Amino acid sequence: MQVREAEFGSRIHEYDNVLYLCHRNADPDAIGSGFALQQAFGGDLGAVDGISKAGSCLSECIGGDIIIDPSPEGYDFVVVMDTAVGLQIGNPVLGGYAVVDHHRDEDLIEGATFYIQRPVDSTAEIVWRILVENGIEISRNMALGLLAGIITDTGRFKHARVGSFQVVAEVLDSCDVEYGDALDILSREPTNVSRRIAILKAARRAKIDWIDDWIVATSKVSSFESSSAMSLMSLGADVAFVGGRHGDVCRISGRARRRAVLAGLDLAAILRSVGKAHDGDGGGHKGAAALEAVGSLAKLLAECKNKVLEVLEGR
């Protein structure tokens, strides 16, 4: 059942032991949003399979105490943060749970006790409304976490809509925080040698396909798929898919330029379709999405690429 932001407080206070659970490789939007709700309403903050470099840096700066791979069975209630895809939290057996998310995925929605899912640019924007409408006193660290989430999920506002700017203005106007403070935190993210090597390997291994004026790049690495996909776009691709095999599962990250999205491309829909067709799932945004599935990585990448080319032909 979808509820209003103002109802979140009364509903969550029905439970004594709450876990705010972030998705795999949790990013600043998931970490900042989960941290703010935990600080406001109590409970624990957890993440599945670790957190991203940027998420780790944010957590350290705002004092987040994150439990890695917590057992949901040990809690009265779980709030799934920044995803509605079961695979993204390891497909655990959940009893009572809620979803707070800004994506369009629906995997976890039907079974949720309640959920708040809005078509905004970041989960942090939803959480800001929850805090304001429940009369929560918002600390500096809570505000910093939400700002960092909005900044990263909008690509530093390259993909932002008016609502993101409105929330940022409200945060800056009402909290003891400056926009530059959040940028300083994000700039502390270390330049990881392994990530740089993965990006260079992705570029070296990239296969290039094109139709009309559209360029699609695909590549394989063993880690840092999302960073590698973004780098292939910076090198000139309109759409990039980078995949890696992790045990029996293949993970693919996709990125698309804004002009491709405006031409009708929806990476979330494509990766969800490919993932579900291969015993997995996927989702995300129109311009940034991911999947996990079983099978040949080369075939999965080819299927993603072909679907993109079909959409963009003649556009």
C-alpha positions in Angstrom: 0.0 0.0 0.0 1.4 3.4 -1.0 1.4 5.9 1.8 2.1 9.6 2.1 5.4 10.8 3.5 3.6 12.3 6.5 2.4 8.8 7.5 5.9 7.2 7.7 6.5 8.2 11.3 3.3 6.8 12.8 3.8 3.5 10.8 7.4 3.0 11.6 6.8 3.6 15.3 4.6 0.5 15.4 7.9 -1.5 15.4 10.6 -1.8 18.1 13.5 -3.1 16.1 13.9 -1.7 12.6 16.6 -2.3 10.0 17.1 0.2 7.2 18.6 -2.0 4.5 20.6 -0.6 1.5 21.2 -2.3 -1.7 24.4 -3.9 -2.9 27.4 -1.6 -3.5 25.3 1.1 -1.7 25.9 4.5 -3.1 25.6 7.9 -1.4 21.8 8.2 -2.2 21.1 4.9 -0.4 23.6 5.6 2.5 22.5 9.2 3.0 18.8 8.3 2.9 19.1 5.3 5.2 21.2 7.2 7.6 18.7 10.1 7.8 15.8 7.8 8.6 17.8 5.8 11.1 18.8 9.0 12.9 15.3 10.3 12.9 13.3 7.2 13.9 15.9 4.8 15.4 17.0 1.4 14.4 20.0 -0.1 12.5 21.5 0.8 9.1 22.8 -2.1 7.0 24.0 -2.9 3.5 24.2 -6.0 1.4 27.6 -7.1 0.0 29.4 -3.9 1.1 29.2 -0.3 0.0 30.7 1.8 -2.8 33.8 3.9 -2.5 31.7 7.1 -2.5 29.2 5.6 -0.1 32.0 4.5 2.3 33.5 8.0 2.2 30.2 9.6 2.9 29.5 7.2 5.8 32.8 7.9 7.4 32.3 11.7 7.2 28.7 11.7 8.6 29.3 9.0 11.3 27.3 6.2 9.7 27.5 2.9 11.6 26.7 0.4 8.8 26.2 -3.3 9.4 27.4 -5.3 6.4 25.1 -8.3 5.4 22.8 -8.1 8.4 20.2 -10.8 8.9 16.7 -9.4 8.3 15.3 -12.2 10.5 16.7 -10.5 13.5 14.4 -7.5 13.1 10.7 -6.7 13.6 10.6 -4.7 10.4 12.9 -3.9 7.4 12.8 -0.7 5.4 14.4 -1.4 2.0 16.2 1.7 0.8 16.7 3.0 -2.8 15.6 -0.2 -4.6 12.5 -2.3 -5.2 14.5 -5.2 -6.8 14.9 -8.3 -4.6 18.2 -9.3 -6.2 19.7 -6.0 -5.1 19.3 -7.0 -1.5 20.2 -10.6 -2.0 16.6 -11.9 -2.2 16.3 -12.5 1.6 13.2 -13.9 3.2 11.4 -10.8 4.5 8.6 -10.7 7.0 7.1 -7.2 7.4 8.9 -4.7 5.3 8.5 -1.3 3.6 10.2 0.2 0.5 11.4 3.8 0.1 12.6 4.2 -3.4 12.6 6.5 -6.5 13.0 3.9 -9.2 10.2 2.5 -11.2 10.8 -1.2 -10.4 8.0 -3.2 -8.8 9.5 -6.5 -7.6 9.2 -5.8 -3.9 6.2 -3.5 -4.0 3.4 -6.0 -4.0 4.5 -7.8 -0.9 5.4 -4.6 1.1 3.4 -3.7 4.2 3.6 -0.2 2.9 5.8 1.7 0.5 6.7 5.2 -0.7 7.8 5.3 -4.3 8.0 8.6 -6.2 9.3 9.4 -9.7 11.9 11.9 -8.5 15.6 12.1 -9.1 16.8 10.6 -5.8 15.6 8.7 -2.8 17.1 11.5 -0.7 14.3 13.8 -2.0 11.6 11.5 -0.7 13.4 11.1 2.7 13.7 14.9 3.0 9.9 15.1 2.6 9.4 12.4 5.2 11.6 14.3 7.7 9.9 17.6 7.1 6.3 16.3 7.1 7.0 14.4 10.3 8.4 17.4 12.1 11.9 15.9 12.6 14.8 18.1 13.7 17.4 17.6 11.0 21.0 17.5 12.0 23.9 18.7 9.9 25.1 15.2 9.2 21.6 14.1 8.1 21.4 17.1 5.7 24.9 16.4 4.4 24.0 12.8 3.6 20.9 13.8 1.7 22.7 16.5 -0.2 25.4 14.0 -1.3 22.7 11.6 -2.4 21.0 14.2 -4.6 24.3 15.4 -6.1 25.5 11.9 -7.1 22.2 10.6 -8.3 21.6 13.6 -10.6 25.1 13.4 -12.0 26.0 16.7 -10.2 22.7 18.1 -11.6 23.3 17.2 -15.2 20.2 15.1 -15.1 18.3 17.0 -12.5 14.7 18.2 -12.7 13.2 21.2 -11.0 12.2 19.1 -7.9 15.9 18.3 -7.1 16.8 22.0 -7.1 13.9 22.8 -4.9 14.8 20.2 -2.3 18.5 21.4 -2.3 17.4 25.0 -1.8 15.2 23.9 1.2 18.1 21.9 2.8 20.5 24.8 2.4 18.0 27.3 3.7 16.9 25.4 6.8 20.0 23.4 7.9 23.5 24.4 9.0 25.2 23.2 5.9 26.7 24.5 2.7 26.6 23.0 -0.8 30.4 23.0 -0.8 30.4 20.9 2.3 28.8 18.0 0.4 31.1 18.5 -2.6 34.1 18.3 -0.3 33.0 15.0 1.1 32.5 13.6 -2.4 35.8 14.9 -3.6 37.5 12.8 -0.8 36.7 9.6 -2.6 40.1 7.9 -3.1 41.4 7.3 -6.6 41.5 3.5 -6.4 44.2 1.9 -8.5 42.1 -1.2 -9.1 39.3 0.9 -10.4 41.6 2.8 -12.8 43.0 -0.5 -14.1 39.5 -1.9 -14.6 38.5 1.3 -16.5 41.6 1.0 -18.8 40.9 -2.7 -19.4 37.3 -1.9 -20.3 38.4 0.7 -22.8 41.0 -1.8 -24.3 38.4 -4.6 -24.6 35.5 -2.4 -25.8 33.5 -3.6 -28.8 31.9 -0.8 -30.8 28.7 -0.9 -32.7 26.8 1.9 -34.3 23.6 2.7 -36.3 23.0 6.1 -37.9 24.8 8.5 -35.5 24.4 6.3 -32.4 27.5 4.6 -30.9 27.0 1.7 -28.5 30.1 0.2 -26.6 30.2 -3.1 -24.7 33.0 -4.5 -22.6 33.9 -6.9 -19.9 35.8 -6.4 -16.6 36.0 -8.3 -13.3 34.9 -5.4 -11.1 33.9 -1.7 -11.3 31.4 -2.2 -14.0 29.5 1.0 -13.4 32.6 3.2 -13.3 33.8 1.6 -16.5 30.5 2.2 -18.3 30.6 5.8 -17.3 34.2 6.1 -18.6 33.2 4.6 -22.0 30.6 7.3 -22.3 33.1 10.0 -21.5 35.2 8.5 -24.4 32.4 9.0 -26.9 29.8 6.2 -26.6 26.2 7.2 -26.5 25.4 4.0 -24.7 27.7 1.7 -22.8 27.3 -1.7 -21.2 30.0 -3.2 -19.1 29.6 -6.6 -17.5 31.5 -8.9 -15.2 31.0 -12.5 -13.9 30.7 -12.9 -10.2 30.5 -16.6 -9.4 27.5 -18.0 -11.2 26.0 -14.6 -11.8 26.7 -12.0 -14.4 26.3 -8.3 -13.6 25.9 -5.7 -16.2 25.9 -1.9 -15.8 24.5 0.3 -18.5 24.8 4.1 -19.0 23.2 6.3 -21.7 23.6 9.9 -22.7 20.7 12.3 -22.1 20.1 12.6 -25.8 19.6 8.9 -26.1 17.0 9.0 -23.3 15.3 11.9 -24.9 15.2 9.8 -28.1 13.1 7.2 -26.3 15.7 4.9 -24.8 14.9 3.3 -21.4 17.8 1.3 -20.0 15.8 0.2 -16.9 13.2 -1.4 -19.0 15.7 -3.1 -21.3 17.9 -4.5 -18.5 14.8 -5.6 -16.5 13.6 -7.5 -19.6 16.9 -9.1 -20.3 17.5 -10.0 -16.6 14.1 -11.6 -16.1 14.6 -13.6 -19.3 17.7 -15.2 -17.9 16.7 -16.1 -14.3 17.6 -12.7 -12.9 16.3 -9.2 -12.7 17.3 -5.6 -13.4 16.2 -2.0 -13.2 17.3 1.5 -12.4 16.8 4.7 -14.4 16.2 5.4 -18.1 19.8 6.6 -18.4 21.5 4.4 -15.7 20.6 0.8 -14.9 22.0 -2.6 -14.0 21.1 -6.3 -14.1 22.1 -9.6 -12.6 21.4 -12.8 -14.5 22.6 -16.3 -15.2 24.2 -17.3 -18.5 26.9 -16.3 -21.0 28.1 -12.8 -20.3 28.9 -12.3 -24.0 25.3 -13.2 -25.0 23.8 -11.0 -22.3 25.8 -8.0 -23.5 24.9 -8.7 -27.1 21.2 -8.9 -26.2 21.4 -5.6 -24.3 23.2 -4.0 -27.2 20.8 -5.3 -29.8 17.8 -4.0 -27.9 19.3 -0.5 -27.7 20.1 -0.5 -31.4 16.5 -1.5 -32.2 15.2 1.5 -30.2 17.6 4.0 -31.6 17.5 3.1 -35.2 16.0 6.0 -37.2 15.8 8.3 -34.2 
